[in-house]
Amino acid sequence: MSWRGSGNFRGSGTRPSAPGARGRGPGSVFDAGSAGGPSLLALIVTCCVVGLVGLGLAAGFGGTLGRGGTAVARPAPATQPTAAPAVQPTAAPTAAPTAAPAAGGAAAIPTEPLGPAVASGSGEPVELGSAGEQLAFDQQTLTVPAGLVTLTFVNNSSAVQHNWVLVDGGDDVASAVNDAAAAQVATARNPAAAVPPADTPGLLVATQQINPGDSVSVTFETPGPGTYTYLCTFPGHYIAGMVGELIVE
Ligand SMILES: [Cu+2]
């Protein structure tokens, strides 16, 4: 009984070596016994060894060999390897697509003023702001001399972004430029990208969207004397009335 519990037979499952090893011990008994004894003694010993080995194997293999009813227990380990790989492939593809849109959106967000009228240096200083928490400018009309102007725009709201965009025309041009900014938002999937491209027809100057409390300065060459339209191109602000008139004298 001691060898059955050792695990050597159960673990190795080498059926031929097991009886052989046990046979060697009793074999010495054969030699010492009488001539007629060995056959009966060998048969008894063999039966015992085979029976014990059989029990040992049956216990060690847990029913895979003999008892058909318990053979069902073995398929259990097979389900574990199947479940483990299924989880890992699911998590990996989820992370990859997340990074791609973020990188594309970041590249489409302007960080400084743009437009054909933007110039270097400094000109006649002018200041304009948003009207507190309203979707409006704090000056509906702004008068500047013709030439080089440096406008500082302040976002006085506490919650939303704003920008300042000057166009060469009235409401028709302003509306088209506002639509061009909206297209940028659709591409970048980010309202901070709500700035018309530099080559948008009718565009003169456009600042980037600035955060609440921030300000931005832009120097530009005014068009000839006349009346022009400025607006904020953050989604919904122009429609809500964030628009004004620049009078160039
Ligand atoms: Cu705005």
Residues whose N, C-alpha, C, O or C-beta is under 5 A from the ligand:
A	BS01	CU	Q161 H162 N163 C232 F234 H237 M242
